[in-house]
Amino acid sequence: MLAHKLKGHSMNPVEQDIARRKNEIIAEVNALFNANIKFTDWDVPEADNELAGKLILEIMQEALDGLKAKLDAGELK
């Protein structure tokens, strides 16, 4: 939805605010992922970063799915 509206369509103030912070939000998600890869490197000698990345992404997706479920249920007001 936001991607469509970013292409010149009229946005309400909430959409404008989120659009302004889009790159920051993406950077924060990337930082969380990279921090967890680094923790695995520190904790596990000779870690398989590809496997770690896949597992971390699965956990992040699980968290996003949980947030979406709460939003859809009206729990994030």
Backbone as CSV, one residue per row, in Angstrom:
resi,resn,N_x,N_y,N_z,CA_x,CA_y,CA_z,C_x,C_y,C_z
1,MET,0.826,-1.187,0.000,0.000,0.000,0.000,0.871,1.251,0.000
2,LEU,1.809,1.349,0.900,2.646,2.539,0.990,3.479,2.704,-0.266
3,ALA,4.009,1.610,-0.818,4.834,1.705,-2.019,4.037,2.327,-3.153
4,HIS,2.776,1.958,-3.296,1.909,2.525,-4.329,1.713,4.014,-4.096
5,LYS,1.463,4.398,-2.863,1.218,5.799,-2.536,2.484,6.639,-2.654
6,LEU,3.641,6.037,-2.515,4.887,6.783,-2.611,5.132,7.290,-4.032
7,LYS,4.443,6.712,-4.992,4.664,7.086,-6.388,3.821,8.285,-6.802
8,GLY,3.653,9.258,-5.919,3.007,10.493,-6.302,1.541,10.613,-5.938
9,HIS,0.956,9.608,-5.355,-0.438,9.687,-4.951,-0.552,10.412,-3.619
10,SER,-1.703,10.965,-3.353,-1.927,11.721,-2.127,-1.837,10.804,-0.907
11,MET,-1.107,11.272,0.106,-0.948,10.493,1.329,-1.464,11.300,2.508
12,ASN,-2.017,10.574,3.494,-2.440,11.245,4.720,-1.206,11.477,5.596
13,PRO,-1.339,12.248,6.688,-0.168,12.574,7.520,0.582,11.367,8.077
14,VAL,-0.130,10.311,8.447,0.548,9.109,8.966,1.386,8.482,7.865
15,GLU,0.821,8.351,6.679,1.565,7.777,5.555,2.779,8.644,5.208
16,GLN,2.627,9.952,5.259,3.736,10.859,4.992,4.845,10.676,6.021
17,ASP,4.472,10.561,7.292,5.462,10.379,8.355,6.238,9.087,8.160
18,ILE,5.532,8.003,7.904,6.196,6.702,7.721,7.060,6.732,6.464
19,ALA,6.568,7.346,5.403,7.341,7.434,4.163,8.648,8.187,4.404
20,ARG,8.602,9.254,5.204,9.817,10.014,5.506,10.828,9.160,6.266
21,ARG,10.319,8.232,7.087,11.205,7.411,7.920,11.483,6.034,7.335
22,LYS,11.034,5.780,6.109,11.184,4.459,5.499,12.632,3.978,5.521
23,ASN,13.562,4.800,5.049,14.969,4.374,5.006,15.517,4.111,6.400
24,GLU,15.091,4.902,7.385,15.526,4.687,8.769,15.007,3.354,9.295
25,ILE,13.755,3.050,9.003,13.158,1.779,9.457,13.894,0.603,8.822
26,ILE,14.166,0.704,7.521,14.897,-0.361,6.830,16.291,-0.519,7.422
27,ALA,16.959,0.590,7.700,18.301,0.539,8.291,18.262,-0.124,9.667
28,GLU,17.231,0.158,10.454,17.115,-0.454,11.785,16.894,-1.957,11.689
29,VAL,16.085,-2.393,10.737,15.859,-3.834,10.549,17.165,-4.501,10.117
30,ASN,17.869,-3.870,9.182,19.162,-4.417,8.742,20.163,-4.469,9.890
31,ALA,20.174,-3.447,10.728,21.092,-3.417,11.877,20.774,-4.547,12.852
32,LEU,19.499,-4.812,13.086,19.100,-5.913,13.968,19.582,-7.248,13.407
33,PHE,19.377,-7.447,12.119,19.831,-8.677,11.468,21.354,-8.811,11.594
34,ASN,22.078,-7.747,11.226,23.545,-7.795,11.257,24.091,-7.989,12.662
35,ALA,23.453,-7.385,13.659,23.889,-7.574,15.046,23.763,-9.037,15.448
36,ASN,22.671,-9.675,15.038,22.471,-11.073,15.406,23.432,-12.000,14.675
37,ILE,23.785,-11.674,13.441,24.826,-12.435,12.733,26.144,-12.303,13.487
38,LYS,26.456,-11.082,13.928,27.703,-10.833,14.650,27.724,-11.607,15.972
39,PHE,26.591,-11.617,16.694,26.527,-12.369,17.961,26.805,-13.841,17.715
40,THR,26.279,-14.378,16.624,26.525,-15.789,16.310,28.003,-16.008,16.023
41,ASP,28.603,-15.075,15.288,30.047,-15.187,15.021,30.848,-15.198,16.320
42,TRP,30.440,-14.380,17.282,31.142,-14.318,18.563,30.929,-15.586,19.382
43,ASP,29.701,-16.123,19.341,29.321,-17.242,20.206,29.694,-18.612,19.640
44,VAL,29.771,-18.707,18.326,29.983,-20.013,17.691,31.224,-19.945,16.796
45,PRO,32.291,-20.618,17.217,33.492,-20.632,16.371,33.165,-21.221,14.990
46,GLU,33.677,-20.567,13.965,33.474,-21.028,12.587,31.998,-21.216,12.255
47,ALA,31.182,-20.244,12.629,29.737,-20.316,12.389,29.433,-20.310,10.893
48,ASP,28.376,-20.989,10.527,27.853,-20.989,9.160,26.918,-19.784,9.050
49,ASN,27.431,-18.681,8.498,26.642,-17.450,8.448,25.424,-17.551,7.545
50,GLU,25.504,-18.389,6.525,24.325,-18.569,5.661,23.194,-19.216,6.457
51,LEU,23.515,-20.266,7.206,22.509,-20.921,8.042,22.012,-19.970,9.119
52,ALA,22.935,-19.270,9.760,22.544,-18.312,10.797,21.615,-17.258,10.217
53,GLY,21.937,-16.748,9.041,21.099,-15.741,8.403,19.700,-16.253,8.129
54,LYS,19.606,-17.472,7.615,18.287,-18.060,7.339,17.477,-18.205,8.621
55,LEU,18.119,-18.692,9.683,17.414,-18.880,10.949,16.989,-17.549,11.560
56,ILE,17.859,-16.556,11.481,17.522,-15.230,12.015,16.359,-14.634,11.238
57,LEU,16.392,-14.762,9.908,15.278,-14.250,9.101,13.965,-14.961,9.437
58,GLU,14.023,-16.268,9.687,12.808,-16.988,10.093,12.247,-16.426,11.394
59,ILE,13.119,-16.138,12.340,12.680,-15.588,13.627,12.129,-14.180,13.436
60,MET,12.809,-13.377,12.624,12.328,-12.022,12.368,10.959,-12.057,11.684
61,GLN,10.777,-12.985,10.736,9.493,-13.114,10.048,8.410,-13.553,11.021
62,GLU,8.753,-14.467,11.936,7.805,-14.904,12.963,7.363,-13.710,13.817
63,ALA,8.321,-12.867,14.180,7.999,-11.675,14.967,7.103,-10.723,14.177
64,LEU,7.423,-10.506,12.890,6.594,-9.642,12.047,5.188,-10.211,11.888
65,ASP,5.102,-11.518,11.691,3.786,-12.162,11.570,2.976,-11.982,12.856
66,GLY,3.648,-12.089,14.005,2.968,-11.891,15.284,2.476,-10.464,15.440
67,LEU,3.284,-9.496,15.029,2.857,-8.099,15.089,1.679,-7.849,14.155
68,LYS,1.725,-8.435,12.952,0.616,-8.271,12.007,-0.660,-8.870,12.569
69,ALA,-0.560,-10.032,13.203,-1.735,-10.666,13.800,-2.328,-9.771,14.892
70,LYS,-1.468,-9.170,15.719,-1.950,-8.261,16.756,-2.602,-7.023,16.144
71,LEU,-2.002,-6.490,15.089,-2.571,-5.330,14.410,-3.932,-5.680,13.813
72,ASP,-3.997,-6.830,13.126,-5.260,-7.272,12.506,-6.338,-7.519,13.557
73,ALA,-5.926,-7.926,14.767,-6.876,-8.180,15.859,-7.233,-6.906,16.627
74,GLY,-6.649,-5.791,16.213,-6.950,-4.526,16.880,-6.228,-4.331,18.187
75,GLU,-5.153,-5.064,18.398,-4.428,-4.997,19.677,-3.330,-3.940,19.688
76,LEU,-3.050,-3.287,18.557,-1.981,-2.281,18.503,-2.571,-0.912,18.217
77,LYS,-3.339,-0.427,19.140,-3.971,0.880,18.936,-3.267,1.945,19.740
